[in-house]
């Protein structure tokens, strides 16, 4: 199993000319689960998009290094090829592009794609007939989230960024998705950066570190017990 290291240093980023990230530092290694929590507007989704290179999210300083390769300035496709994966908070529909074709274009051998997709769909409870639709077209919110995890498990990236993967999921879907990601940390050493508001995601997905993001920077880091504490006390202690 290859060992991967993902290091974010001093990351600052702007959206529409307004600075949102004001200096983020993170280090995630293979098999680790790091969780970002924080109040609305603190920069959590901006962090996810900036790491993946979404247009409109301008990195003004800092570095994003995966296995010694600097990703700042690299196109999103190159970041994906380097081993970075983003599961979107609101998965987009891509009419005319089928999941099988997308996986083949990402480098999965044509002879393996169908079986791997079927296996992963069964793992997260996604109905197999949905695999034949254009990507995320006419899927419910929960089905689209399961579909994101099917793609993740089929591609087997080094690092997965999960932007509120738990939103819109019922308890059964949340359990299936969380367990699949947890197993991935052991199967191929997936490193995870999970962004969430609630600790229910962590009932099945074991967190190594919880980071509190406020004002575009990490203001405190702790162990998994911090999620319960934040749910009880909120973020007032960090925003006063």
C-alpha positions in Angstrom: 0.0 0.0 0.0 1.5 3.3 -1.1 1.9 6.0 1.6 0.6 9.5 0.7 1.1 12.8 2.3 -1.1 15.9 1.7 0.2 19.2 3.1 -1.6 22.5 3.0 0.5 25.4 4.2 -0.5 29.1 4.7 -3.4 28.8 2.2 -5.1 32.1 1.5 -7.8 32.4 -1.1 -10.3 35.0 -2.5 -13.7 34.6 -4.1 -15.0 37.5 -6.2 -12.2 39.7 -4.8 -13.0 39.0 -1.1 -10.6 37.1 1.0 -12.2 34.0 2.5 -9.3 31.8 3.5 -6.8 33.6 5.7 -4.1 31.0 6.2 -5.0 27.4 6.4 -2.5 24.7 7.5 -3.2 21.0 7.3 -1.3 17.7 7.0 -3.2 14.5 6.2 -1.5 11.1 5.7 -2.7 7.8 4.3 -5.5 6.3 6.4 -6.2 9.4 8.4 -9.6 11.1 8.7 -9.5 14.8 9.4 -12.8 16.7 10.0 -13.4 20.4 9.4 -16.2 22.0 11.4 -17.2 25.6 11.9 -20.0 28.1 11.7 -21.7 29.1 8.4 -19.6 31.4 6.4 -16.3 30.3 7.9 -14.8 29.2 4.6 -15.4 25.4 4.8 -16.7 24.9 1.2 -14.3 27.6 -0.1 -11.5 25.4 1.3 -12.8 22.4 -0.6 -13.2 24.2 -3.9 -9.8 26.0 -3.6 -8.0 22.7 -2.9 -9.6 21.2 -6.0 -8.9 24.2 -8.2 -12.5 25.3 -9.0 -12.4 28.4 -11.3 -13.3 31.6 -9.4 -11.5 30.5 -6.2 -8.2 32.4 -6.5 -5.4 31.2 -4.3 -3.3 34.3 -3.4 -0.6 32.6 -1.3 0.4 29.3 0.3 0.9 25.8 -1.1 -1.0 22.6 -1.7 1.4 19.6 -1.9 0.4 16.0 -2.5 3.3 13.5 -2.4 5.8 16.3 -3.1 3.9 17.8 -6.0 2.8 21.4 -5.8 -0.8 21.7 -7.0 -1.4 25.4 -6.7 -1.9 26.7 -10.2 -2.6 23.2 -11.6 -5.9 22.6 -13.5 -8.5 20.6 -11.7 -8.0 17.6 -14.0 -4.3 17.5 -13.1 -5.1 17.6 -9.3 -7.5 14.7 -9.9 -4.8 12.7 -11.7 -2.4 13.4 -8.9 -4.8 11.6 -6.5 -7.2 14.3 -5.2 -11.0 13.7 -5.2 -13.8 16.1 -4.2 -17.3 14.8 -3.3 -19.5 17.8 -3.8 -22.0 19.2 -1.3 -24.5 19.4 -4.2 -23.5 17.0 -6.9 -24.1 18.4 -10.4 -25.9 16.7 -13.2 -23.9 16.0 -16.4 -26.3 15.2 -19.2 -24.7 13.1 -22.0 -21.9 11.7 -19.9 -22.4 8.3 -18.4 -20.7 7.1 -15.3 -19.0 4.2 -17.0 -17.6 6.5 -19.7 -16.4 9.0 -17.0 -14.6 6.2 -15.1 -12.9 4.9 -18.3 -11.8 8.4 -19.2 -10.3 8.6 -15.7 -8.1 5.6 -16.4 -10.1 2.6 -15.1 -9.6 -0.3 -17.6 -12.7 -0.7 -19.7 -12.9 -4.4 -18.8 -13.1 -3.6 -15.1 -15.4 -0.6 -15.0 -18.8 -2.3 -15.1 -18.0 -4.9 -12.4 -16.3 -2.3 -10.1 -19.3 0.1 -10.4 -21.8 -2.7 -9.7 -19.8 -3.9 -6.7 -19.5 -0.4 -5.2 -23.2 0.5 -5.9 -24.2 -2.6 -3.9 -21.8 -1.5 -1.1 -23.7 1.8 -0.6 -27.2 0.7 -1.6 -27.4 2.5 -4.9 -29.9 0.8 -7.2 -27.9 -0.8 -10.1 -30.2 0.6 -12.8 -29.1 4.1 -11.8 -25.6 3.4 -13.0 -26.9 3.5 -16.6 -28.2 7.1 -16.4 -26.2 10.1 -17.4 -24.1 11.3 -14.4 -26.4 12.3 -11.6 -29.3 13.1 -13.9 -32.7 12.7 -12.3 -31.2 11.3 -9.1 -32.5 12.3 -5.7 -30.2 14.1 -3.4 -29.4 10.9 -1.4 -28.9 8.9 -4.6 -26.5 11.5 -5.9 -24.5 11.4 -2.7 -24.3 7.6 -2.9 -23.2 7.9 -6.5 -20.3 10.2 -5.4 -19.1 7.5 -3.1 -19.4 4.9 -5.8 -17.1 7.1 -7.9 -14.7 7.6 -5.0 -14.4 3.8 -4.3 -14.0 3.0 -8.0 -11.3 5.6 -8.6 -9.4 4.9 -5.3 -7.8 8.3 -5.0 -5.1 9.1 -2.4 -7.1 11.9 -0.7 -10.8 12.5 -0.6 -12.4 15.8 0.3 -16.0 15.2 1.4 -18.0 18.5 1.4 -21.0 17.8 3.6 -21.4 14.3 2.2 -23.9 13.7 5.0 -26.4 16.4 4.0 -29.6 15.1 2.5 -29.0 11.5 3.6 -31.3 9.5 5.7 -29.9 7.4 8.6 -29.5 4.3 6.4 -27.8 6.0 3.6 -25.6 7.9 6.0 -24.5 4.7 7.6 -23.7 3.0 4.3 -21.8 5.9 3.0 -19.8 6.4 6.2 -18.9 2.8 6.5 -17.7 2.6 2.9 -15.4 5.6 3.4 -14.2 4.2 6.7 -13.3 0.9 5.0 -11.5 2.8 2.3 -9.1 4.2 4.8 -7.9 0.6 5.5 -8.3 -0.9 2.0 -6.0 1.4 0.2 -5.1 3.9 2.8 -7.5 6.7 1.7 -6.8 10.0 3.5 -10.0 11.9 4.2 -10.8 15.6 4.8 -14.5 15.6 5.7 -16.4 18.9 6.1 -19.5 18.6 8.2 -21.8 20.5 10.6 -22.9 17.4 12.6 -21.1 14.6 14.4 -23.6 12.0 13.2 -21.2 11.4 10.2 -18.6 10.3 12.8 -20.7 7.5 14.2 -19.3 5.3 11.5 -16.4 7.3 10.1 -13.7 7.4 12.8 -12.0 10.8 13.0 -8.4 11.2 13.9 -8.5 15.0 14.2 -11.2 17.6 14.4 -10.3 21.1 13.1 -12.4 24.2 13.9 -12.4 26.7 11.0 -13.4 30.2 11.9 -12.8 33.3 9.8 -11.0 31.4 7.1 -8.4 29.7 9.3 -8.1 26.8 11.7 -8.4 28.2 15.3 -8.3 24.9 17.2 -7.5 21.2 16.6 -8.5 18.3 18.8 -9.4 14.6 18.9 -12.7 13.0 18.0 -14.2 14.0 21.3 -14.2 17.7 20.1 -17.2 17.0 17.7 -19.5 16.2 20.7 -18.2 19.3 22.5 -18.9 21.5 19.6 -22.4 20.2 19.2 -23.1 21.0 22.8 -21.4 24.4 23.0 -21.4 25.8 19.5 -18.8 28.2 18.2 -19.3 31.3 20.3 -16.1 30.6 22.2 -14.2 31.0 18.9 -16.1 34.0 17.5 -16.2 36.3 20.4 
